[in-house]
Amino acid sequence: MPTLDDYKIVLYRQSDGSWAAYVPAIDGCHAIMETRDAVLDELQLVFEMICEEYEEKGQILPADREIVCA
């Protein structure tokens, strides 16, 4: 089973000062928290929950994908 380290993470600060992070390759794998460390910790928990759901369904997580900024 892949780990969060196997995926690209988009991390940014929002206009209200909170932090957002998501994994583009995995639908629903995102988090918003007040600090950078907290959002990365929360993203890890979300990733683990999604992994469990995929495993229970006998599915494989999607492969990481390239991020292109225009």
N, C-alpha and C positions, 0 to 999 in steps of 0.2 A: 504494500500500500504506500503510495507517495506521501510525502510530508509537505507542509506548507513551504518549506525551503525549496521544494522542487518547482514552485510556481512564481511567476512575476507578480509583484504586489504594486498597486498604484496607491500612493500615500500622499495626501495633500491637506493643507490647512484651509478651512472654510472661512467665509467672510465674518462669521460670528466668533471666530477664534478656535472653534472645535476642530478636531482632526477626523478625517474620513480615510478609510482604507478599503480596498476591494481586490479580489482576484478576478481579472477579466475572463479567465478560462472557465470559471465555475459560477453558474447562475446562483444568486442568493448568498454568495460568500462576500459579505461586506459588513462594516461596522463603523459607527460614529461615536466618538468619545471626547472627553475634554482635553486629554493630553496624548502626546505621541505614543508614549509607552502604553497607556491604557488602551488605545485603539489597536495596537499590535497584539496585546494580550487578548483582547476581545475577539479579534480576527482569528487568532489561534483556536479559541474555543468554538467559534462558528465553524471553522474548517473541520475540527474534530467531529462536531455534530453532523455535518454533511457527509463526512467519511463513513460514519456509522450508518447513516441512512442508505448510502450507496451499497455498503456491505450487506445490510439486511435485505436489500432488494436483489443482491447478486449482481450488481452493476459495477463497472469500472469507472473511476473518475475520469473526466475529460483530460486530454493531454494539454499541457501548457501551450500557449500560442504567442505569436509575435505581437508586440505592441507597436503600432505605427502612429507617429504624431505628424500631423500635416501642418 
